[in-house]
Amino acid sequence: MLEAPDPADKPPDDHPPDSPPETVLGIRPEDRLVIGILLSASTVLAAAHWAQLSGWGTRPIEIDRVPRSAVGYQLDLNTSNWVELSQLDGIGPTLALRIVENRRRYGRFDRIDDLQRVRGIGPKTISRLRRWTRVTRDSRGTSPVH
């Protein structure tokens, strides 16, 4: 008859029983491999993106510059509201409201120099505003008079 093998007669195993895998900072070797691949791919993609943004390997673009020209926009003292007038250099909201109120109370401005009738505006302010303002003769805004 066959006898059951005696467990004491068993040859010793070359492999120790299952031991926990080696970890570094709690990260297994397989995980370290995945992290390394992801970091390498990210580095390569970042370098490619940087090279693309830097224009490496492309010809420089030539830009045709248009000569500077002065803007010829002028506000009409008889039709501009206080918001538009307050955008002028040296004219804030308070002075702009005074100009509009003066125009409403005493009528249209015939010349730019008529701004002197507004309290707070003198010859220096008028000379500074002359370039940016105009006065029209009629309500349609035609025939500018300086």
C-alpha positions as CSV (number, residue, x, y, z in Angstrom):
1,M,0.0,0.0,0.0
2,L,0.9,3.5,-0.5
3,E,1.8,5.4,2.5
4,A,1.2,9.1,2.9
5,P,4.4,11.1,2.7
6,D,5.6,12.3,6.0
7,P,5.7,16.2,6.2
8,A,9.0,16.0,7.9
9,D,10.5,14.3,4.9
10,K,9.6,17.2,2.6
11,P,12.5,18.9,0.8
12,P,13.0,22.5,1.9
13,D,11.6,25.2,-0.5
14,D,14.1,27.5,-2.1
15,H,11.5,30.3,-1.9
16,P,10.6,31.9,1.4
17,P,7.0,32.2,2.1
18,D,5.2,35.2,0.5
19,S,6.9,38.3,1.9
20,P,5.6,41.8,1.3
21,P,7.1,43.5,-1.8
22,E,10.0,45.9,-1.3
23,T,8.6,49.5,-1.1
24,V,10.3,52.9,-1.1
25,L,8.2,55.5,0.6
26,G,5.3,53.1,0.4
27,I,5.5,52.8,-3.4
28,R,5.9,49.4,-5.0
29,P,8.4,48.7,-7.8
30,E,5.5,48.4,-10.4
31,D,4.1,51.7,-9.3
32,R,7.6,53.3,-9.5
33,L,7.8,52.1,-13.1
34,V,4.5,53.6,-14.0
35,I,5.4,56.9,-12.3
36,G,8.7,57.0,-14.1
37,I,7.1,56.4,-17.5
38,L,4.5,59.1,-16.8
39,L,7.1,61.6,-15.7
40,S,9.3,60.9,-18.7
41,A,6.3,61.3,-21.1
42,S,5.4,64.6,-19.4
43,T,8.9,65.9,-19.7
44,V,9.1,65.0,-23.4
45,L,5.7,66.6,-24.1
46,A,6.6,69.8,-22.1
47,A,9.9,70.1,-24.1
48,A,8.0,69.7,-27.4
49,H,5.4,72.3,-26.4
50,W,8.2,74.7,-25.3
51,A,10.0,74.2,-28.6
52,Q,6.7,74.9,-30.5
53,L,6.0,78.1,-28.5
54,S,9.6,79.4,-28.9
55,G,9.3,79.2,-32.7
56,W,12.4,77.0,-33.0
57,G,13.0,76.1,-36.6
58,T,10.6,78.7,-38.1
59,R,11.3,81.8,-40.1
60,P,10.8,85.1,-38.2
61,I,7.7,87.0,-39.2
62,E,8.1,90.4,-40.8
63,I,5.6,93.0,-39.6
64,D,4.8,96.0,-41.8
65,R,4.5,99.0,-39.5
66,V,2.0,101.7,-40.4
67,P,3.4,105.2,-39.6
68,R,1.8,106.8,-36.6
69,S,-0.8,109.4,-37.2
70,A,-2.5,111.8,-34.8
71,V,-6.1,111.0,-34.0
72,G,-8.3,113.8,-35.3
73,Y,-11.2,113.2,-33.0
74,Q,-12.8,116.3,-31.4
75,L,-15.7,116.6,-29.1
76,D,-18.4,119.2,-29.9
77,L,-19.0,121.4,-26.9
78,N,-22.7,121.8,-27.9
79,T,-23.6,118.2,-28.3
80,S,-21.3,116.2,-26.0
81,N,-22.7,114.9,-22.7
82,W,-20.9,115.1,-19.4
83,V,-19.5,111.6,-19.6
84,E,-17.8,112.4,-22.9
85,L,-16.5,115.7,-21.7
86,S,-15.1,114.2,-18.5
87,Q,-12.7,112.1,-20.7
88,L,-10.8,115.2,-21.7
89,D,-7.5,115.9,-20.1
90,G,-8.0,118.1,-17.0
91,I,-11.8,117.9,-17.1
92,G,-13.3,115.6,-14.4
93,P,-16.9,114.7,-13.8
94,T,-17.5,117.9,-11.7
95,L,-16.3,120.3,-14.4
96,A,-18.0,118.3,-17.1
97,L,-21.3,118.6,-15.3
98,R,-20.7,122.4,-15.0
99,I,-20.1,122.7,-18.7
100,V,-23.3,120.8,-19.5
101,E,-25.3,122.9,-16.9
102,N,-23.9,126.1,-18.3
103,R,-24.8,125.1,-21.8
104,R,-28.4,124.3,-20.7
105,R,-28.8,127.5,-18.7
106,Y,-27.1,130.1,-20.9
107,G,-27.3,128.5,-24.4
108,R,-24.9,127.1,-26.9
109,F,-21.2,127.9,-27.1
110,D,-20.3,130.0,-30.1
111,R,-16.6,129.6,-29.8
112,I,-14.3,127.4,-27.7
113,D,-13.2,130.6,-25.8
114,D,-16.8,130.8,-24.5
115,L,-15.8,128.0,-22.0
116,Q,-14.4,130.8,-19.8
117,R,-18.0,131.5,-18.7
118,V,-17.9,128.1,-16.9
119,R,-16.6,128.5,-13.3
120,G,-13.2,126.7,-13.0
121,I,-12.2,127.0,-16.6
122,G,-9.6,129.6,-17.5
123,P,-7.3,130.4,-20.5
124,K,-4.8,127.6,-19.6
125,T,-7.5,125.0,-19.6
126,I,-9.0,126.3,-22.8
127,S,-5.6,126.3,-24.6
128,R,-5.1,122.7,-23.4
129,L,-8.6,121.7,-24.6
130,R,-8.6,123.5,-28.0
131,R,-7.0,120.6,-29.8
132,W,-9.7,118.1,-28.6
133,T,-12.8,120.3,-28.8
134,R,-14.9,122.1,-31.4
135,V,-18.0,124.1,-31.7
136,T,-20.7,123.8,-34.4
137,R,-23.0,126.5,-35.6
138,D,-26.2,124.6,-35.9
139,S,-27.9,121.6,-34.2
140,R,-26.9,119.2,-37.0
141,G,-23.3,119.5,-36.1
142,T,-22.0,121.1,-39.3
143,S,-19.5,124.0,-40.0
144,P,-17.0,123.6,-37.2
145,V,-15.7,126.9,-35.9
146,H,-12.6,127.1,-33.8
